[in-house]
Amino acid sequence: MNPVLDEIMKTRRVLTRDGKERPLESEVSREEGEYLAKLVEEVKPTTSLEIGLACGISALFICEALTKNGKGRHIAIDPGQLSPIPSDDWQGIGLANLERAGYRPLVEFHGVPSEMALPHLLEQGVRVQLAFIDGWHTFDHVMLDFFYINRMIDVGGVVAFDDADLPGIAKALHFIASLPAYEFHGTAGYRRRFLPYRLAENVARKAASLFPVSASAALSAHLPSRWRLRVQKGMVVAMRKIAEDQRTWNWHVSF
């Protein structure tokens, strides 16, 4: 692990762009970061994209994996990273950590809201193979981010979502799981204190005790992907694009 990232994860302290120390917060866990790194190693993206830089922990995991791959650049979008109001931003922590770790040359940074940056990148013809959505967590904003990323991500690419237990993000994932061009790919960072996941785990355990393994697996295989998604345990949920999005203008399913 990069020494800077290792130090931050152990001490849970970070430095602002002015060199002031403050507690680490709003970061992905080590498990979630390692999962993102695993996705990078698996997908081997030429370009990865992240919405929401914060303290830069997820970006550090991603850039470390890109370095191991020997190729790739990372696009980071975060309007609060360089805000002129010190009390209202991340005080440059994410960018400072990337600089300290030696990854800043890999990163193309956009300090504007994602609803402004993503259309611009799409217009430029940017293609990505891995995206991590961890910005504004309301349903409409998550869907707006996905709307543009769906048009930029290549078939075989992966879109990962943080904080998938939150209602707005979970609802967006239920919709995305219903799309013909996407399938559930994986998850990481299960938090047992969230009741819905404990209930889902109990239901899955009970079903396994009532049905033979083969029958249970066959039943699961025939469930719509959005229902299989609901019983997954995870804070980071990844969806893989398996085909071009060829829905007609009047396509619709309930989700």
Backbone torsions as a table, in degrees:
resi	resn	phi	psi	omega
1	MET	NA	141.7	176.8
2	ASN	-53.4	133.6	-176.6
3	PRO	-56.3	-37.5	179.6
4	VAL	-65.5	-46.1	178.5
5	LEU	-63.9	-42.3	179.9
6	ASP	-61.8	-42.8	179.7
7	GLU	-63.2	-43.7	-179.2
8	ILE	-63.6	-44.4	-178.4
9	MET	-65.9	-31.8	-179.8
10	LYS	-79.7	-43.5	-175.5
11	THR	-89.0	-22.9	-175.7
12	ARG	56.4	38.0	175.3
13	ARG	-127.9	144.5	178.3
14	VAL	-133.6	165.5	178.9
15	LEU	-114.4	138.2	174.3
16	THR	-76.5	174.0	179.1
17	ARG	-64.3	-18.4	177.6
18	ASP	-93.4	5.5	177.5
19	GLY	84.0	9.8	179.1
20	LYS	-86.3	139.0	-177.6
21	GLU	-89.1	142.0	175.0
22	ARG	-152.6	162.6	-177.3
23	PRO	-65.8	147.2	173.2
24	LEU	-71.1	136.1	179.6
25	GLU	-153.1	159.7	176.3
26	SER	56.6	35.7	-177.2
27	GLU	-103.6	160.9	169.4
28	VAL	-73.7	151.6	178.0
29	SER	-73.9	169.1	176.7
30	ARG	-59.1	-42.5	179.7
31	GLU	-60.8	-44.1	-180.0
32	GLU	-67.0	-40.6	178.1
33	GLY	-63.5	-41.8	177.9
34	GLU	-65.8	-31.9	176.7
35	TYR	-68.0	-41.8	176.7
36	LEU	-61.5	-41.0	177.5
37	ALA	-62.8	-39.1	178.0
38	LYS	-62.6	-39.6	177.5
39	LEU	-63.0	-40.7	178.5
40	VAL	-62.0	-44.6	179.8
41	GLU	-64.3	-34.3	-178.8
42	GLU	-76.0	-49.4	-174.7
43	VAL	-78.7	-30.1	-176.3
44	LYS	52.4	59.7	-176.1
45	PRO	-69.1	143.2	168.2
46	THR	-76.4	-36.5	177.2
47	THR	-137.2	126.5	172.2
48	SER	-111.2	158.1	-176.0
49	LEU	-139.3	140.8	-178.9
50	GLU	-135.3	132.8	174.9
51	ILE	-107.2	115.5	-177.4
52	GLY	100.9	99.3	-177.0
53	LEU	-93.3	-41.5	178.8
54	ALA	51.6	-123.5	-179.6
55	CYS	-83.6	-3.4	174.1
56	GLY	85.4	11.2	-175.5
57	ILE	-65.9	-48.2	178.8
58	SER	-62.2	-39.5	178.7
59	ALA	-63.9	-36.3	178.4
60	LEU	-65.3	-43.4	176.9
61	PHE	-62.2	-43.8	-178.9
62	ILE	-65.2	-46.8	-178.0
63	CYS	-66.9	-34.3	176.1
64	GLU	-61.9	-41.8	179.3
65	ALA	-69.3	-37.7	176.5
66	LEU	-60.8	-41.0	179.2
67	THR	-62.9	-42.4	178.2
68	LYS	-64.8	-35.3	177.2
69	ASN	-67.5	-25.2	-179.2
70	GLY	83.3	11.2	177.6
71	LYS	-160.8	165.1	173.3
72	GLY	113.3	148.7	172.1
73	ARG	-124.8	159.4	-176.3
74	HIS	-124.6	126.2	176.5
75	ILE	-99.1	124.4	179.6
76	ALA	-118.2	132.5	-178.9
77	ILE	-120.9	122.1	179.4
78	ASP	-162.2	106.1	-177.9
79	PRO	-71.5	-17.9	-177.8
80	GLY	-90.6	-2.3	-175.4
81	GLN	-68.7	-36.2	-176.6
82	LEU	-123.6	32.1	179.4
83	SER	-60.8	141.5	178.5
84	PRO	-72.0	-9.5	-179.4
85	ILE	-100.1	105.4	-174.1
86	PRO	-55.3	-35.1	-176.6
87	SER	-80.7	-3.9	-171.6
88	ASP	-118.6	16.8	-176.7
89	ASP	-145.7	-170.5	178.6
90	TRP	-94.7	7.5	175.6
91	GLN	52.0	34.8	175.8
92	GLY	70.5	15.7	-174.5
93	ILE	-61.6	-47.1	-177.4
94	GLY	-59.5	-47.8	179.5
95	LEU	-65.4	-37.6	179.0
96	ALA	-64.1	-41.4	179.3
97	ASN	-66.0	-39.6	176.9
98	LEU	-64.0	-37.8	177.6
99	GLU	-65.2	-47.6	-179.4
100	ARG	-61.7	-35.0	-178.0
101	ALA	-80.9	-9.5	179.4
102	GLY	86.7	13.9	-175.8
103	TYR	-101.3	-2.1	-174.4
104	ARG	-57.6	-35.6	178.6
105	PRO	-64.0	-19.9	179.5
106	LEU	-80.5	-15.8	-167.3
107	VAL	-105.6	128.1	170.8
108	GLU	-100.6	112.1	-172.6
109	PHE	-101.8	136.3	175.1
110	HIS	-123.3	112.1	-177.3
111	GLY	-92.1	42.1	179.0
112	VAL	-128.8	163.3	177.8
113	PRO	-58.7	150.0	-177.1
114	SER	-62.0	-30.5	179.7
115	GLU	-68.7	-13.6	174.3
116	MET	-99.2	-40.2	-176.0
117	ALA	-71.5	-42.8	-174.3
118	LEU	-64.4	-46.1	176.4
119	PRO	-59.8	-34.9	179.1
120	HIS	-65.9	-43.8	179.3
121	LEU	-65.3	-40.0	178.1
122	LEU	-62.5	-42.6	179.9
123	GLU	-63.6	-32.1	179.2
124	GLN	-74.9	-10.5	-179.2
125	GLY	84.4	20.3	-179.9
126	VAL	-66.5	134.5	175.3
127	ARG	-115.4	139.1	178.5
128	VAL	-126.9	158.2	179.0
129	GLN	-118.3	-13.4	177.3
130	LEU	-146.8	131.4	178.5
131	ALA	-133.6	143.0	178.2
132	PHE	-124.6	114.0	-177.5
133	ILE	-98.3	112.1	-178.8
134	ASP	-146.3	48.7	-178.8
135	GLY	-103.2	-130.3	177.7
136	TRP	-68.6	133.0	-165.8
137	HIS	-98.7	14.4	176.0
138	THR	-79.3	155.3	-177.6
139	PHE	-55.1	-47.2	-175.8
140	ASP	-64.5	-37.9	-178.0
141	HIS	-73.5	-39.1	177.3
142	VAL	-61.7	-42.1	179.7
143	MET	-67.2	-35.3	177.6
144	LEU	-64.8	-44.3	177.1
145	ASP	-60.3	-45.7	-179.0
146	PHE	-66.0	-36.5	-179.5
147	PHE	-52.6	-47.9	-178.2
148	TYR	-76.9	-40.0	-180.0
149	ILE	-63.3	-36.2	177.7
150	ASN	-57.4	-30.7	-179.1
151	ARG	-85.8	-11.1	-179.5
152	MET	-107.5	-19.8	-172.6
153	ILE	-87.3	137.7	-179.1
154	ASP	-76.3	155.0	173.0
155	VAL	-60.5	134.4	-174.1
156	GLY	95.2	-12.9	178.1
157	GLY	-76.9	166.7	-175.5
158	VAL	-125.6	136.1	173.3
159	VAL	-113.6	121.4	-179.7
160	ALA	-109.7	145.5	-177.5
161	PHE	-124.1	130.1	176.3
162	ASP	-88.5	161.1	176.8
163	ASP	54.8	46.2	-175.0
164	ALA	-68.3	-10.4	177.8
165	ASP	-78.6	-18.0	-178.6
166	LEU	-70.0	140.9	-172.4
167	PRO	-54.6	-44.1	-177.7
168	GLY	-65.0	-41.0	-179.9
169	ILE	-73.0	-40.3	177.9
170	ALA	-60.6	-40.5	179.5
171	LYS	-65.6	-40.8	177.9
172	ALA	-62.8	-40.0	179.8
173	LEU	-66.3	-35.2	177.0
174	HIS	-62.5	-38.4	177.5
175	PHE	-68.1	-47.6	-177.6
176	ILE	-61.7	-36.1	178.5
177	ALA	-66.1	-20.3	179.6
178	SER	-84.9	-9.6	-177.4
179	LEU	-75.1	135.0	-179.9
180	PRO	-60.4	-25.0	-175.1
181	ALA	-87.6	-0.5	-176.0
182	TYR	-129.0	151.3	174.1
183	GLU	-140.0	155.0	176.5
184	PHE	-64.3	134.1	-176.1
185	HIS	-113.5	-37.2	-179.0
186	GLY	172.0	176.5	-176.8
187	THR	-155.2	159.7	178.0
188	ALA	-156.7	155.8	172.5
189	GLY	88.1	35.1	-179.5
190	TYR	-59.8	129.0	176.8
191	ARG	-111.0	110.7	-172.3
192	ARG	-66.7	-17.2	-177.0
193	ARG	-74.5	-10.7	179.7
194	PHE	-83.6	114.1	-174.2
195	LEU	-54.8	-44.3	-177.9
196	PRO	-56.0	-36.9	-179.0
197	TYR	-74.5	-34.8	176.5
198	ARG	-64.4	-41.4	178.2
199	LEU	-63.6	-43.0	179.4
200	ALA	-62.6	-39.0	179.3
201	GLU	-64.9	-41.0	179.6
202	ASN	-65.5	-40.7	178.4
203	VAL	-62.7	-44.1	-179.7
204	ALA	-63.2	-40.2	179.5
205	ARG	-65.6	-41.6	179.5
206	LYS	-64.7	-41.6	179.6
207	ALA	-63.0	-37.7	-179.7
208	ALA	-66.5	-30.5	180.0
209	SER	-78.8	-22.2	-176.7
210	LEU	-90.8	-27.5	-175.8
211	PHE	-119.8	148.0	172.0
212	PRO	-59.0	154.2	-177.8
213	VAL	-56.3	-43.3	-177.6
214	SER	-64.3	-41.3	-179.7
215	ALA	-68.9	-40.1	179.3
216	SER	-63.8	-41.8	-180.0
217	ALA	-66.1	-39.6	179.9
218	ALA	-65.4	-39.9	178.7
219	LEU	-63.1	-45.3	-179.6
220	SER	-62.5	-38.2	-177.1
221	ALA	-65.3	-24.5	-177.4
222	HIS	-97.6	-1.5	176.1
223	LEU	-76.5	145.8	174.5
224	PRO	-56.9	147.9	-175.9
225	SER	-59.4	-31.2	-178.5
226	ARG	-67.6	-28.2	177.2
227	TRP	-78.2	-36.9	175.8
228	ARG	-63.6	-34.7	-179.1
229	LEU	-63.4	-34.7	-175.3
230	ARG	-66.5	-22.4	-179.9
231	VAL	-99.6	5.5	176.4
232	GLN	-76.1	145.1	-178.5
233	LYS	-103.0	110.7	179.1
234	GLY	-178.7	154.0	173.6
235	MET	-98.1	-35.3	170.6
236	VAL	-102.2	123.2	178.5
237	VAL	-119.4	130.9	-178.1
238	ALA	-112.2	135.2	176.9
239	MET	-118.4	137.0	-178.5
240	ARG	-106.1	136.4	176.6
241	LYS	-83.8	118.0	-174.3
242	ILE	-105.4	-7.1	180.0
243	ALA	-162.7	164.8	173.3
244	GLU	-67.2	147.4	179.5
245	ASP	-77.5	104.0	-176.1
246	GLN	-117.4	31.7	177.3
247	ARG	-64.4	146.3	175.8
248	THR	-77.0	168.9	-175.6
249	TRP	-62.8	-23.9	-177.1
250	ASN	-111.7	19.4	180.0
251	TRP	-64.1	140.3	177.1
252	HIS	-161.7	140.1	167.8
253	VAL	-136.7	153.4	174.8
254	SER	-77.9	141.8	179.9
255	PHE	-138.5	NA	NA
